[in-house]
């Protein structure tokens, strides 16, 4: 995580050195943005990275502050070793579909960092819940509840940046405690 933060701030200073004349960002508007991305999320019970599709829509609620309703989707397959005196011990397969839904609150630091209008830098937090569906092999008769993982409450912390190609399109990198996302930002 320290390396990721160092790279993010390195990027800030490479593309926006202090000796360069700064644009005034006090009038910059945030929000009215559709963000679509692909993430790699690591979840303890999965045991590996799994691709995640992510979509949110930012709405400006105050200067430098947005709220974004979001929805994500991921699916994975896993094996579970189970058996008893009636059933042989073996690995049983299951697949789980998880859909986190909630809201992400974002604070932009562009003005504080004197960032050019091509860049946005932010910290954010997400809160929501997850919808889960687990499907087991037809010959599995053990406990069907998948234990561990993120649970039904969804919490995530973010640090990120966006590079604006123009007034309508940007590319963002969102590093977080749950899933780090790369994607496109469509400013409507």
Buried (B, 14 or more C-beta within 10 A) or exposed (E): EEEEEEEBEEBBEEBBEEEEEEBEBEEBEBBEBBBBBEBBBEBEEBEEBBEBBBBBBBBBEEEBBBBBBBBBBBBBEBEBEBEEEEEEEEEBEBEBEBBBBBBBBBBBBBBEBBBBEBBBBBEBBBEBEBEBEEEBBEEBBEEEEBEEBBEEEBEBEBBBBBBBEEEEEBBBBBBBEBBBBBBBBBBE
